[in-house]
Amino acid sequence: MEQRDSAGVLGLTSTRARTRRLLIDTAMKLFDSGAFPSITEVAQEAQLSRATAYRYFPTQSALVSAIVTETLSPIKHWQPTKKDASERIDELLSFAFPRMLKHEGTLRAALHLSLTQWAQSQSTDAVPPKEKLVRGNRKAMLTQVAAPLSKELPPALMERVLQSLSLVYGSEIFLVMKDIWGCDNDELQDIGKWIAKAIVRQAREDALELQ
């Protein structure tokens, strides 16, 4: 019997889906504990063979990508209920931040892998990775949530708003607010929402000046 798991994988038998589920759950537990396990280490923790794990996830990028997809799935399917853009953005952050913070280790692992791949790509004798980690649905989500603003702002200013909000709606804010400023989760969320409101307010002021 074939089924689709919550990470969106179609065509796996029940047995294979359970094995993949075990690997994802095991890896997520390790990442969220602060570890950065290899596929071999995930296999050992899950009490599976290394060969089995590599059949499902041939690269670390594939593993991290699957886990991030799993982590962010509830956010990806979230829908705004408000009409005002600023309220919709606040609504998104109120929903997304707690879920992102719950799996902070996993999201930090994705950042770590992305930075590592970038550093490797800058080497003069760089070898392209077998599979590059592709991050994010934030552009699509922010475009949807901030859509009411498109009636108020010219296209160039609208794009600047989306770009600016991308710095707030993402795990990168963890590194700045927690690692540098020592903020706790509540402070991080409050500051993120404050920044988002400031971005929208400034954009509206700029739009008025352009009229």
Backbone as JSON Lines, residues from 0, in Angstrom:
{"i":0,"aa":"M","n":[0.86,-1.21,0.0],"ca":[0.0,0.0,0.0],"c":[0.88,1.24,0.0]}
{"i":1,"aa":"E","n":[0.62,2.16,-0.95],"ca":[1.41,3.38,-1.02],"c":[0.74,4.47,-0.21]}
{"i":2,"aa":"Q","n":[1.55,5.38,0.3],"ca":[1.0,6.48,1.07],"c":[1.9,7.69,0.97]}
{"i":3,"aa":"R","n":[1.34,8.84,1.36],"ca":[2.09,10.1,1.41],"c":[2.33,10.44,2.86]}
{"i":4,"aa":"D","n":[3.59,10.7,3.22],"ca":[3.85,11.11,4.6],"c":[3.73,12.61,4.7]}
{"i":5,"aa":"S","n":[3.91,13.15,5.92],"ca":[3.67,14.58,6.14],"c":[4.71,15.46,5.48]}
{"i":6,"aa":"A","n":[5.81,14.87,5.02],"ca":[6.81,15.65,4.3],"c":[6.51,15.7,2.81]}
{"i":7,"aa":"G","n":[5.39,15.04,2.4],"ca":[4.97,15.16,1.02],"c":[5.58,14.13,0.1]}
{"i":8,"aa":"V","n":[6.01,12.97,0.61],"ca":[6.64,11.96,-0.22],"c":[5.59,10.98,-0.68]}
{"i":9,"aa":"L","n":[5.46,10.83,-1.99],"ca":[4.45,9.97,-2.55],"c":[5.11,8.73,-3.14]}
{"i":10,"aa":"G","n":[4.45,7.58,-3.01],"ca":[4.93,6.39,-3.68],"c":[5.7,5.43,-2.81]}
{"i":11,"aa":"L","n":[5.77,5.66,-1.51],"ca":[6.46,4.75,-0.61],"c":[5.48,3.71,-0.1]}
{"i":12,"aa":"T","n":[5.94,2.46,0.01],"ca":[5.12,1.44,0.66],"c":[5.01,1.78,2.13]}
{"i":13,"aa":"S","n":[4.08,1.12,2.81],"ca":[3.9,1.39,4.24],"c":[5.18,1.14,5.02]}
{"i":14,"aa":"T","n":[5.87,0.06,4.69],"ca":[7.11,-0.27,5.39],"c":[8.18,0.78,5.14]}
{"i":15,"aa":"R","n":[8.34,1.17,3.88],"ca":[9.35,2.18,3.56],"c":[8.99,3.53,4.16]}
{"i":16,"aa":"A","n":[7.7,3.85,4.17],"ca":[7.27,5.11,4.77],"c":[7.57,5.13,6.27]}
{"i":17,"aa":"R","n":[7.38,4.0,6.93],"ca":[7.68,3.93,8.37],"c":[9.17,4.08,8.61]}
{"i":18,"aa":"T","n":[9.98,3.48,7.75],"ca":[11.43,3.59,7.89],"c":[11.89,5.03,7.69]}
{"i":19,"aa":"R","n":[11.34,5.66,6.67],"ca":[11.69,7.06,6.42],"c":[11.24,7.94,7.57]}
{"i":20,"aa":"R","n":[10.04,7.65,8.08],"ca":[9.51,8.4,9.22],"c":[10.43,8.25,10.44]}
{"i":21,"aa":"L","n":[10.93,7.04,10.67],"ca":[11.84,6.79,11.79],"c":[13.12,7.59,11.63]}
{"i":22,"aa":"L","n":[13.66,7.63,10.42],"ca":[14.89,8.39,10.18],"c":[14.67,9.89,10.4]}
{"i":23,"aa":"I","n":[13.56,10.41,9.91],"ca":[13.27,11.83,10.08],"c":[13.07,12.17,11.55]}
{"i":24,"aa":"D","n":[12.29,11.36,12.26],"ca":[12.04,11.63,13.68],"c":[13.32,11.55,14.49]}
{"i":25,"aa":"T","n":[14.16,10.57,14.17],"ca":[15.43,10.41,14.89],"c":[16.35,11.59,14.63]}
{"i":26,"aa":"A","n":[16.46,11.97,13.36],"ca":[17.33,13.1,13.01],"c":[16.83,14.39,13.64]}
{"i":27,"aa":"M","n":[15.52,14.6,13.62],"ca":[14.96,15.82,14.21],"c":[15.25,15.89,15.7]}
{"i":28,"aa":"K","n":[15.14,14.76,16.38],"ca":[15.44,14.7,17.81],"c":[16.9,15.07,18.07]}
{"i":29,"aa":"L","n":[17.79,14.56,17.23],"ca":[19.22,14.85,17.4],"c":[19.52,16.33,17.11]}
{"i":30,"aa":"F","n":[18.98,16.83,16.0],"ca":[19.21,18.24,15.66],"c":[18.66,19.17,16.73]}
{"i":31,"aa":"D","n":[17.46,18.87,17.22],"ca":[16.84,19.75,18.21],"c":[17.53,19.68,19.56]}
{"i":32,"aa":"S","n":[18.37,18.66,19.77],"ca":[19.15,18.57,21.0],"c":[20.45,19.35,20.89]}
{"i":33,"aa":"G","n":[20.71,19.92,19.69],"ca":[21.92,20.7,19.49],"c":[23.01,19.98,18.74]}
{"i":34,"aa":"A","n":[22.77,18.73,18.35],"ca":[23.76,17.96,17.6],"c":[23.66,18.3,16.11]}
{"i":35,"aa":"F","n":[24.69,17.93,15.36],"ca":[24.67,18.06,13.91],"c":[25.11,16.71,13.34]}
{"i":36,"aa":"P","n":[24.22,15.71,13.41],"ca":[24.61,14.34,13.09],"c":[24.8,14.09,11.6]}
{"i":37,"aa":"S","n":[25.7,13.18,11.31],"ca":[25.84,12.69,9.95],"c":[24.74,11.66,9.69]}
{"i":38,"aa":"I","n":[24.58,11.26,8.44],"ca":[23.58,10.25,8.12],"c":[23.91,8.94,8.82]}
{"i":39,"aa":"T","n":[25.2,8.63,8.92],"ca":[25.62,7.42,9.62],"c":[25.21,7.47,11.09]}
{"i":40,"aa":"E","n":[25.38,8.61,11.73],"ca":[25.01,8.75,13.14],"c":[23.5,8.66,13.34]}
{"i":41,"aa":"V","n":[22.75,9.2,12.4],"ca":[21.29,9.08,12.47],"c":[20.89,7.61,12.34]}
{"i":42,"aa":"A","n":[21.52,6.9,11.41],"ca":[21.23,5.48,11.23],"c":[21.53,4.69,12.5]}
{"i":43,"aa":"Q","n":[22.65,4.97,13.12],"ca":[23.01,4.27,14.36],"c":[22.0,4.55,15.46]}
{"i":44,"aa":"E","n":[21.59,5.79,15.61],"ca":[20.62,6.15,16.65],"c":[19.26,5.49,16.39]}
{"i":45,"aa":"A","n":[18.92,5.36,15.11],"ca":[17.64,4.73,14.74],"c":[17.74,3.21,14.7]}
{"i":46,"aa":"Q","n":[18.94,2.69,14.93],"ca":[19.2,1.24,14.9],"c":[18.88,0.67,13.52]}
{"i":47,"aa":"L","n":[19.33,1.39,12.51],"ca":[19.23,0.94,11.13],"c":[20.62,0.88,10.53]}
{"i":48,"aa":"S","n":[20.76,0.18,9.44],"ca":[22.07,0.11,8.8],"c":[22.37,1.41,8.07]}
{"i":49,"aa":"R","n":[23.66,1.66,7.92],"ca":[24.09,2.86,7.2],"c":[23.57,2.83,5.76]}
{"i":50,"aa":"A","n":[23.62,1.65,5.14],"ca":[23.16,1.51,3.76],"c":[21.67,1.85,3.63]}
{"i":51,"aa":"T","n":[20.89,1.43,4.61],"ca":[19.46,1.73,4.58],"c":[19.22,3.23,4.64]}
{"i":52,"aa":"A","n":[19.91,3.9,5.56],"ca":[19.73,5.35,5.7],"c":[20.11,6.08,4.42]}
{"i":53,"aa":"Y","n":[21.19,5.67,3.78],"ca":[21.63,6.34,2.57],"c":[20.7,6.09,1.39]}
{"i":54,"aa":"R","n":[19.94,5.0,1.43],"ca":[18.96,4.78,0.36],"c":[17.85,5.83,0.42]}
{"i":55,"aa":"Y","n":[17.53,6.27,1.62],"ca":[16.48,7.28,1.79],"c":[17.03,8.69,1.66]}
{"i":56,"aa":"F","n":[18.22,8.89,2.19],"ca":[18.83,10.23,2.19],"c":[20.29,10.1,1.75]}
{"i":57,"aa":"P","n":[20.55,10.19,0.44],"ca":[21.91,9.99,-0.07],"c":[22.89,11.09,0.33]}
{"i":58,"aa":"T","n":[22.38,12.26,0.72],"ca":[23.25,13.36,1.15],"c":[22.7,13.99,2.42]}
{"i":59,"aa":"Q","n":[23.57,14.7,3.12],"ca":[23.11,15.41,4.32],"c":[22.13,16.51,3.95]}
{"i":60,"aa":"S","n":[22.32,17.11,2.78],"ca":[21.38,18.13,2.31],"c":[19.97,17.56,2.16]}
{"i":61,"aa":"A","n":[19.88,16.35,1.62],"ca":[18.58,15.72,1.44],"c":[17.91,15.47,2.78]}
{"i":62,"aa":"L","n":[18.71,15.05,3.76],"ca":[18.17,14.8,5.1],"c":[17.69,16.09,5.75]}
{"i":63,"aa":"V","n":[18.53,17.11,5.74],"ca":[18.16,18.38,6.38],"c":[16.96,19.0,5.68]}
{"i":64,"aa":"S","n":[16.92,18.93,4.36],"ca":[15.8,19.48,3.61],"c":[14.49,18.8,3.99]}
{"i":65,"aa":"A","n":[14.53,17.48,4.14],"ca":[13.32,16.73,4.52],"c":[12.86,17.12,5.91]}
{"i":66,"aa":"I","n":[13.8,17.32,6.81],"ca":[13.45,17.66,8.19],"c":[12.89,19.08,8.27]}
{"i":67,"aa":"V","n":[13.5,19.99,7.53],"ca":[12.99,21.37,7.52],"c":[11.58,21.41,6.93]}
{"i":68,"aa":"T","n":[11.36,20.65,5.87],"ca":[10.02,20.56,5.29],"c":[9.02,20.05,6.32]}
{"i":69,"aa":"E","n":[9.43,19.04,7.06],"ca":[8.57,18.49,8.12],"c":[8.3,19.54,9.19]}
{"i":70,"aa":"T","n":[9.32,20.24,9.58],"ca":[9.21,21.23,10.65],"c":[8.29,22.39,10.26]}
{"i":71,"aa":"L","n":[8.42,22.84,9.02],"ca":[7.7,24.03,8.58],"c":[6.36,23.73,7.92]}
{"i":72,"aa":"S","n":[6.01,22.46,7.8],"ca":[4.77,22.08,7.11],"c":[3.53,22.79,7.67]}
{"i":73,"aa":"P","n":[3.34,22.84,9.0],"ca":[2.16,23.54,9.52],"c":[2.14,25.03,9.15]}
{"i":74,"aa":"I","n":[3.33,25.64,9.1],"ca":[3.4,27.06,8.75],"c":[3.07,27.26,7.27]}
{"i":75,"aa":"K","n":[3.58,26.34,6.44],"ca":[3.35,26.44,5.0],"c":[1.86,26.4,4.66]}
{"i":76,"aa":"H","n":[1.09,25.66,5.45],"ca":[-0.33,25.5,5.16],"c":[-1.21,26.48,5.95]}
{"i":77,"aa":"W","n":[-0.57,27.37,6.69],"ca":[-1.32,28.36,7.47],"c":[-1.93,29.41,6.55]}
{"i":78,"aa":"Q","n":[-3.09,29.93,6.92],"ca":[-3.75,30.96,6.14],"c":[-4.11,32.15,7.04]}
{"i":79,"aa":"P","n":[-3.9,33.37,6.58],"ca":[-4.25,34.55,7.39],"c":[-5.76,34.72,7.48]}
{"i":80,"aa":"T","n":[-6.2,35.38,8.53],"ca":[-7.64,35.65,8.71],"c":[-7.94,37.15,8.7]}
{"i":81,"aa":"K","n":[-6.93,37.97,8.89],"ca":[-7.13,39.42,8.95],"c":[-7.12,40.03,7.55]}
{"i":82,"aa":"K","n":[-7.57,41.27,7.45],"ca":[-7.58,41.98,6.18],"c":[-6.43,42.98,6.06]}
{"i":83,"aa":"D","n":[-6.09,43.63,7.16],"ca":[-5.0,44.61,7.15],"c":[-3.65,43.91,7.08]}
{"i":84,"aa":"A","n":[-2.76,44.42,6.24],"ca":[-1.47,43.76,6.02],"c":[-0.65,43.67,7.31]}
{"i":85,"aa":"S","n":[-0.6,44.75,8.07],"ca":[0.19,44.74,9.3],"c":[-0.35,43.71,10.29]}
{"i":86,"aa":"E","n":[-1.66,43.6,10.37],"ca":[-2.27,42.61,11.27],"c":[-2.01,41.2,10.77]}
{"i":87,"aa":"R","n":[-2.02,41.01,9.46],"ca":[-1.76,39.68,8.88],"c":[-0.32,39.25,9.16]}
{"i":88,"aa":"I","n":[0.61,40.18,9.06],"ca":[2.01,39.86,9.32],"c":[2.21,39.51,10.79]}
{"i":89,"aa":"D","n":[1.59,40.28,11.67],"ca":[1.66,39.98,13.1],"c":[1.04,38.62,13.39]}
{"i":90,"aa":"E","n":[-0.04,38.31,12.71],"ca":[-0.72,37.02,12.86],"c":[0.2,35.88,12.42]}
{"i":91,"aa":"L","n":[0.89,36.07,11.3],"ca":[1.83,35.05,10.82],"c":[2.94,34.81,11.82]}
{"i":92,"aa":"L","n":[3.56,35.88,12.3],"ca":[4.67,35.73,13.23],"c":[4.21,35.1,14.54]}
{"i":93,"aa":"S","n":[3.01,35.42,14.98],"ca":[2.47,34.82,16.21],"c":[2.29,33.32,16.05]}
{"i":94,"aa":"F","n":[1.95,32.9,14.84],"ca":[1.77,31.47,14.57],"c":[3.11,30.77,14.32]}
{"i":95,"aa":"A","n":[3.98,31.43,13.54],"ca":[5.19,30.77,13.07],"c":[6.31,30.71,14.1]}
{"i":96,"aa":"F","n":[6.55,31.8,14.81],"ca":[7.69,31.84,15.73],"c":[7.68,30.7,16.75]}
{"i":97,"aa":"P","n":[6.58,30.42,17.45],"ca":[6.61,29.33,18.43],"c":[6.96,27.98,17.8]}
{"i":98,"aa":"R","n":[6.48,27.73,16.59],"ca":[6.77,26.47,15.92],"c":[8.21,26.41,15.45]}
{"i":99,"aa":"M","n":[8.73,27.53,15.01],"ca":[10.13,27.57,14.6],"c":[11.05,27.4,15.81]}
{"i":100,"aa":"L","n":[10.71,28.03,16.91],"ca":[11.53,27.94,18.12],"c":[11.49,26.54,18.72]}
{"i":101,"aa":"K","n":[10.38,25.84,18.53],"ca":[10.27,24.46,19.02],"c":[11.31,23.57,18.36]}
{"i":102,"aa":"H","n":[11.62,23.87,17.1],"ca":[12.6,23.09,16.36],"c":[13.79,23.97,15.97]}
{"i":103,"aa":"E","n":[14.23,24.78,16.91],"ca":[15.32,25.71,16.65],"c":[16.59,24.99,16.21]}
{"i":104,"aa":"G","n":[16.88,23.86,16.84],"ca":[18.09,23.12,16.49],"c":[18.09,22.67,15.04]}
{"i":105,"aa":"T","n":[16.96,22.21,14.56],"ca":[16.84,21.78,13.17],"c":[17.05,22.94,12.22]}
{"i":106,"aa":"L","n":[16.45,24.08,12.51],"ca":[16.58,25.24,11.64],"c":[17.99,25.82,11.68]}
{"i":107,"aa":"R","n":[18.63,25.75,12.83],"ca":[20.04,26.18,12.92],"c":[20.92,25.24,12.1]}
{"i":108,"aa":"A","n":[20.58,23.96,12.1],"ca":[21.35,23.0,11.3],"c":[21.25,23.34,9.82]}
{"i":109,"aa":"A","n":[20.07,23.75,9.38],"ca":[19.91,24.15,7.98],"c":[20.76,25.38,7.66]}
{"i":110,"aa":"L","n":[20.78,26.34,8.58],"ca":[21.64,27.51,8.4],"c":[23.11,27.11,8.34]}
{"i":111,"aa":"H","n":[23.5,26.24,9.24],"ca":[24.89,25.77,9.29],"c":[25.28,25.11,7.98]}
{"i":112,"aa":"L","n":[24.42,24.24,7.48],"ca":[24.72,23.54,6.24],"c":[24.79,24.51,5.06]}
{"i":113,"aa":"S","n":[23.87,25.46,5.03],"ca":[23.87,26.45,3.95],"c":[25.15,27.28,3.96]}
{"i":114,"aa":"L","n":[25.58,27.7,5.14],"ca":[26.82,28.48,5.26],"c":[28.04,27.65,4.89]}
{"i":115,"aa":"T","n":[28.02,26.38,5.29],"ca":[29.14,25.49,4.96],"c":[29.25,25.31,3.46]}
{"i":116,"aa":"Q","n":[28.13,25.09,2.8],"ca":[28.14,24.92,1.35],"c":[28.6,26.19,0.65]}
{"i":117,"aa":"W","n":[28.2,27.35,1.18],"ca":[28.66,28.6,0.58],"c":[30.17,28.74,0.72]}
{"i":118,"aa":"A","n":[30.7,28.45,1.91],"ca":[32.14,28.56,2.13],"c":[32.9,27.62,1.21]}
{"i":119,"aa":"Q","n":[32.38,26.42,1.04],"ca":[33.04,25.45,0.16],"c":[33.01,25.92,-1.29]}
{"i":120,"aa":"S","n":[31.94,26.6,-1.68],"ca":[31.82,27.06,-3.06],"c":[32.8,28.18,-3.38]}
{"i":121,"aa":"Q","n":[33.3,28.87,-2.34],"ca":[34.25,29.97,-2.55],"c":[35.68,29.49,-2.72]}
{"i":122,"aa":"S","n":[35.91,28.23,-2.43],"ca":[37.26,27.67,-2.56],"c":[37.65,27.62,-4.03]}
{"i":123,"aa":"T","n":[38.94,27.85,-4.3],"ca":[39.42,27.85,-5.69],"c":[39.32,26.47,-6.32]}
{"i":124,"aa":"D","n":[39.38,25.43,-5.51],"ca":[39.27,24.06,-6.04],"c":[37.95,23.43,-5.6]}
{"i":125,"aa":"A","n":[36.93,24.27,-5.52],"ca":[35.63,23.8,-5.02],"c":[35.04,22.74,-5.94]}
{"i":126,"aa":"V","n":[34.46,21.72,-5.31],"ca":[33.72,20.69,-6.03],"c":[32.25,20.92,-5.74]}
{"i":127,"aa":"P","n":[31.42,21.06,-6.76],"ca":[29.99,21.3,-6.51],"c":[29.4,20.2,-5.64]}
{"i":128,"aa":"P","n":[28.58,20.55,-4.64],"ca":[27.98,19.54,-3.79],"c":[27.05,18.64,-4.59]}
{"i":129,"aa":"K","n":[26.93,17.39,-4.15],"ca":[26.04,16.46,-4.83],"c":[24.61,16.98,-4.83]}
{"i":130,"aa":"E","n":[24.23,17.61,-3.75],"ca":[22.89,18.17,-3.65],"c":[22.96,19.4,-2.76]}
{"i":131,"aa":"K","n":[22.63,20.55,-3.34],"ca":[22.68,21.8,-2.58],"c":[21.39,22.0,-1.81]}
{"i":132,"aa":"L","n":[21.52,22.44,-0.57],"ca":[20.34,22.73,0.24],"c":[19.65,23.97,-0.3]}
{"i":133,"aa":"V","n":[18.39,23.81,-0.68],"ca":[17.58,24.94,-1.15],"c":[16.62,25.31,-0.04]}
{"i":134,"aa":"R","n":[16.69,26.55,0.39],"ca":[15.95,26.96,1.58],"c":[14.77,27.84,1.24]}
{"i":135,"aa":"G","n":[13.67,27.54,1.9],"ca":[12.65,28.54,2.07],"c":[11.46,28.6,1.16]}
{"i":136,"aa":"N","n":[10.34,28.8,1.83],"ca":[9.11,29.18,1.16],"c":[8.7,30.57,1.64]}
{"i":137,"aa":"R","n":[9.65,31.29,2.23],"ca":[9.26,32.54,2.87],"c":[8.82,33.6,1.86]}
{"i":138,"aa":"K","n":[9.39,33.59,0.66],"ca":[8.98,34.58,-0.33],"c":[7.51,34.43,-0.69]}
{"i":139,"aa":"A","n":[7.1,33.19,-0.93],"ca":[5.7,32.95,-1.29],"c":[4.77,33.28,-0.12]}
{"i":140,"aa":"M","n":[5.17,32.89,1.09],"ca":[4.33,33.14,2.25],"c":[4.19,34.64,2.51]}
{"i":141,"aa":"L","n":[5.29,35.36,2.48],"ca":[5.24,36.8,2.74],"c":[4.48,37.54,1.65]}
{"i":142,"aa":"T","n":[4.62,37.1,0.42],"ca":[3.87,37.72,-0.68],"c":[2.38,37.57,-0.45]}
{"i":143,"aa":"Q","n":[1.97,36.4,0.0],"ca":[0.55,36.16,0.27],"c":[0.06,37.0,1.45]}
{"i":144,"aa":"V","n":[0.83,36.99,2.53],"ca":[0.39,37.66,3.75],"c":[0.35,39.18,3.57]}
{"i":145,"aa":"A","n":[1.33,39.71,2.88],"ca":[1.41,41.17,2.71],"c":[0.66,41.66,1.48]}
{"i":146,"aa":"A","n":[-0.08,40.79,0.82],"ca":[-0.76,41.14,-0.43],"c":[-1.61,42.41,-0.36]}
{"i":147,"aa":"P","n":[-2.33,42.67,0.74],"ca":[-3.13,43.91,0.77],"c":[-2.31,45.18,0.58]}
{"i":148,"aa":"L","n":[-1.03,45.12,0.93],"ca":[-0.17,46.3,0.77],"c":[0.05,46.67,-0.69]}
{"i":149,"aa":"S","n":[-0.09,45.69,-1.59],"ca":[0.17,45.95,-3.01],"c":[-0.8,46.99,-3.58]}
{"i":150,"aa":"K","n":[-1.93,47.21,-2.89],"ca":[-2.88,48.23,-3.31],"c":[-2.44,49.63,-2.86]}
{"i":151,"aa":"E","n":[-1.51,49.67,-1.9],"ca":[-1.07,50.94,-1.34],"c":[0.31,51.37,-1.83]}
{"i":152,"aa":"L","n":[1.13,50.39,-2.23],"ca":[2.53,50.66,-2.53],"c":[2.85,50.41,-4.0]}
{"i":153,"aa":"P","n":[3.77,51.19,-4.58],"ca":[4.26,50.88,-5.92],"c":[5.08,49.59,-5.88]}
{"i":154,"aa":"P","n":[5.23,48.91,-7.02],"ca":[5.9,47.61,-7.04],"c":[7.29,47.59,-6.42]}
{"i":155,"aa":"A","n":[8.1,48.6,-6.7],"ca":[9.46,48.61,-6.16],"c":[9.46,48.69,-4.64]}
{"i":156,"aa":"L","n":[8.57,49.48,-4.09],"ca":[8.48,49.61,-2.63],"c":[7.89,48.35,-2.02]}
{"i":157,"aa":"M","n":[6.97,47.73,-2.71],"ca":[6.39,46.47,-2.23],"c":[7.47,45.39,-2.15]}
{"i":158,"aa":"E","n":[8.32,45.35,-3.16],"ca":[9.4,44.37,-3.15],"c":[10.36,44.63,-2.0]}
{"i":159,"aa":"R","n":[10.64,45.89,-1.72],"ca":[11.52,46.22,-0.6],"c":[10.91,45.78,0.72]}
{"i":160,"aa":"V","n":[9.6,45.92,0.87],"ca":[8.92,45.46,2.08],"c":[9.1,43.95,2.25]}
{"i":161,"aa":"L","n":[8.88,43.2,1.17],"ca":[9.0,41.74,1.24],"c":[10.44,41.33,1.57]}
{"i":162,"aa":"Q","n":[11.39,42.02,0.96],"ca":[12.8,41.72,1.24],"c":[13.13,42.01,2.7]}
{"i":163,"aa":"S","n":[12.63,43.12,3.21],"ca":[12.91,43.49,4.6],"c":[12.25,42.53,5.58]}
{"i":164,"aa":"L","n":[11.02,42.15,5.29],"ca":[10.32,41.2,6.17],"c":[10.99,39.84,6.17]}
{"i":165,"aa":"S","n":[11.69,39.51,5.09],"ca":[12.4,38.23,5.02],"c":[13.5,38.12,6.07]}
{"i":166,"aa":"L","n":[14.0,39.27,6.53],"ca":[15.02,39.27,7.57],"c":[14.42,38.98,8.94]}
{"i":167,"aa":"V","n":[13.12,39.18,9.06],"ca":[12.42,38.97,10.33],"c":[11.8,37.59,10.38]}
{"i":168,"aa":"Y","n":[11.14,37.21,9.29],"ca":[10.43,35.93,9.22],"c":[11.41,34.86,8.74]}
{"i":169,"aa":"G","n":[12.15,34.31,9.67],"ca":[13.14,33.29,9.35],"c":[13.99,33.0,10.56]}
{"i":170,"aa":"S","n":[14.74,31.92,10.48],"ca":[15.54,31.51,11.64],"c":[16.79,32.35,11.84]}
{"i":171,"aa":"E","n":[17.15,33.18,10.83],"ca":[18.33,34.02,10.99],"c":[18.21,34.96,12.18]}
{"i":172,"aa":"I","n":[16.99,35.37,12.48],"ca":[16.8,36.3,13.61],"c":[17.21,35.66,14.93]}
{"i":173,"aa":"F","n":[17.2,34.31,14.98],"ca":[17.63,33.63,16.21],"c":[19.09,33.96,16.51]}
{"i":174,"aa":"L","n":[19.91,33.96,15.46],"ca":[21.35,34.14,15.65],"c":[21.65,35.52,16.21]}
{"i":175,"aa":"V","n":[20.96,36.53,15.71],"ca":[21.22,37.9,16.15],"c":[20.66,38.15,17.54]}
{"i":176,"aa":"M","n":[19.38,37.87,17.72],"ca":[18.72,38.25,18.96],"c":[19.08,37.35,20.14]}
{"i":177,"aa":"K","n":[19.33,36.08,19.88],"ca":[19.65,35.16,20.97],"c":[21.15,35.07,21.21]}
{"i":178,"aa":"D","n":[21.92,34.87,20.13],"ca":[23.35,34.65,20.29],"c":[24.1,35.94,20.61]}
{"i":179,"aa":"I","n":[23.71,37.04,20.02],"ca":[24.41,38.31,20.24],"c":[23.8,39.09,21.4]}
{"i":180,"aa":"W","n":[22.47,39.17,21.43],"ca":[21.8,40.0,22.43],"c":[21.31,39.22,23.64]}
{"i":181,"aa":"G","n":[21.36,37.92,23.57],"ca":[20.95,37.11,24.72],"c":[19.47,37.15,25.03]}
{"i":182,"aa":"C","n":[18.65,37.43,24.01],"ca":[17.2,37.49,24.23],"c":[16.62,36.11,24.48]}
{"i":183,"aa":"D","n":[15.56,36.06,25.26],"ca":[14.83,34.8,25.39],"c":[13.79,34.74,24.28]}
{"i":184,"aa":"N","n":[13.03,33.64,24.24],"ca":[12.09,33.45,23.14],"c":[11.01,34.53,23.08]}
{"i":185,"aa":"D","n":[10.51,34.93,24.23],"ca":[9.46,35.96,24.25],"c":[9.99,37.3,23.75]}
{"i":186,"aa":"E","n":[11.19,37.66,24.18],"ca":[11.78,38.92,23.73],"c":[12.04,38.89,22.23]}
{"i":187,"aa":"L","n":[12.53,37.77,21.75],"ca":[12.79,37.62,20.31],"c":[11.51,37.84,19.51]}
{"i":188,"aa":"Q","n":[10.44,37.22,19.94],"ca":[9.17,37.34,19.22],"c":[8.64,38.77,19.27]}
{"i":189,"aa":"D","n":[8.74,39.41,20.42],"ca":[8.27,40.8,20.55],"c":[9.05,41.73,19.63]}
{"i":190,"aa":"I","n":[10.36,41.56,19.59],"ca":[11.2,42.42,18.75],"c":[10.92,42.16,17.28]}
{"i":191,"aa":"G","n":[10.77,40.89,16.91],"ca":[10.46,40.55,15.53],"c":[9.18,41.21,15.05]}
{"i":192,"aa":"K","n":[8.15,41.16,15.88],"ca":[6.87,41.79,15.52],"c":[7.0,43.31,15.45]}
{"i":193,"aa":"W","n":[7.78,43.88,16.36],"ca":[8.0,45.33,16.37],"c":[8.7,45.78,15.09]}
{"i":194,"aa":"I","n":[9.7,45.02,14.68],"ca":[10.43,45.35,13.44],"c":[9.48,45.27,12.25]}
{"i":195,"aa":"A","n":[8.66,44.23,12.21],"ca":[7.73,44.06,11.09],"c":[6.76,45.24,11.0]}
{"i":196,"aa":"K","n":[6.24,45.67,12.14],"ca":[5.33,46.82,12.15],"c":[6.05,48.09,11.68]}
{"i":197,"aa":"A","n":[7.3,48.24,12.09],"ca":[8.08,49.41,11.68],"c":[8.32,49.41,10.17]}
{"i":198,"aa":"I","n":[8.56,48.23,9.6],"ca":[8.78,48.13,8.15],"c":[7.53,48.57,7.39]}
{"i":199,"aa":"V","n":[6.38,48.07,7.81],"ca":[5.14,48.42,7.12],"c":[4.82,49.9,7.29]}
{"i":200,"aa":"R","n":[5.02,50.42,8.49],"ca":[4.74,51.83,8.74],"c":[5.64,52.73,7.88]}
{"i":201,"aa":"Q","n":[6.92,52.4,7.79],"ca":[7.84,53.19,6.99],"c":[7.47,53.13,5.51]}
{"i":202,"aa":"A","n":[7.07,51.95,5.06],"ca":[6.68,51.81,3.65],"c":[5.47,52.67,3.32]}
{"i":203,"aa":"R","n":[4.52,52.71,4.22],"ca":[3.33,53.54,4.0],"c":[3.7,55.03,3.98]}
{"i":204,"aa":"E","n":[4.62,55.42,4.84],"ca":[5.07,56.82,4.85],"c":[5.78,57.16,3.54]}
{"i":205,"aa":"D","n":[6.63,56.24,3.08],"ca":[7.35,56.46,1.83],"c":[6.38,56.56,0.65]}
{"i":206,"aa":"A","n":[5.34,55.74,0.68],"ca":[4.36,55.76,-0.41],"c":[3.63,57.1,-0.47]}
{"i":207,"aa":"L","n":[3.34,57.67,0.69],"ca":[2.67,58.98,0.73],"c":[3.56,60.07,0.16]}
{"i":208,"aa":"E","n":[4.86,59.97,0.43],"ca":[5.8,60.97,-0.08],"c":[5.94,60.89,-1.6]}
{"i":209,"aa":"L","n":[5.69,59.71,-2.15],"ca":[5.82,59.52,-3.6],"c":[4.6,60.03,-4.36]}
{"i":210,"aa":"Q","n":[3.53,60.29,-3.67],"ca":[2.3,60.74,-4.33],"c":[2.41,62.18,-4.81]}
